[in-house]
Amino acid sequence: MRQSSESDDMDYSFNAKTFRTLLHAAIADHFSEITAQTADDSTTEERPEQLLAGMEQAIDMMEHAAARQGEAVLSDVEITEIGDFALGLLEALVDRVETVSGRQERDLMRLAIPISLWLARQGGHINKLELVVNSLAAWANELHDTLQIAELARVIREIIDAASHEIRKDLEQTNSMRPWRILNLNYGIVATRSHDPALMDEAFAVLVENLPKDARTFFREGMQQMDIVGYPEEVREVVKKYDRMWGSGDTLH
């Protein structure tokens, strides 16, 4: 996964060599600290060295599966298990590093994106959304080029489509900050910022399907943003269409 200059393409996909480089760079400054902290904590189940060794194993398995894509090497269940394993290790590393650094470690968190895309593109199911949702939101806040924003919207769609059945059931609807809700809302917002009417139409249809209770407020507030930000007319027309179908006076939380 890399970020180029504002006019270049973004690359969020899994590449074993790049992933390893970013992983070790992200924890290098804090490795001795988290190792010392773990040594003093008898309740910690796995040491940082074990977490990294596990991640290396996961990277090898992911690389092997990616190289054999198109062949029936692993089942979707096996792919999902590998992805769960990698995301679980990443969550543990993020937790350790953030504890000693006292701040959010975005570079480390963002490795959830290539893992999640690997899962999606290998036919697995994503069971852990929180890290990848936070990382996608952070990327969205940093991008201004509409082509890059459009590419990010497509990545979000892949991750939505790969979400597990359990997540898609959306049982925790009383929790307005649940990752599934944030992911779908951000898909609509990022698609709008791309200024691509076709991409917006696709995202809005997904939003209506996945978050029907939020659709009305999303499009009503979208119309308000059209006036505040001054979006192009072709963008306004798509929002108007959905607002006519779904809009109301409610507000998002």
Secondary structure by P-SEA (a helix, b strand, c coil): cccccccbbbbccccaaaaaaaaaaaacccaaaaaaaaaacccccccaaaaaaaaaaaaaaaaaaaaacccccccaaaaaaaaaaaaaaaaaaaaaaaaaacccccccccaaaaaaaaaaaabbbbcccaaaaaaaaaaaaacccaaaaaaaaaaaaaaaaaccccccccccccccccaaaaaaaaaaaaaaaaccaaaaaaaaaaaaaccccaaaaaaaaaaaaaaaacccaaaaaaaaaaaaacccccccc
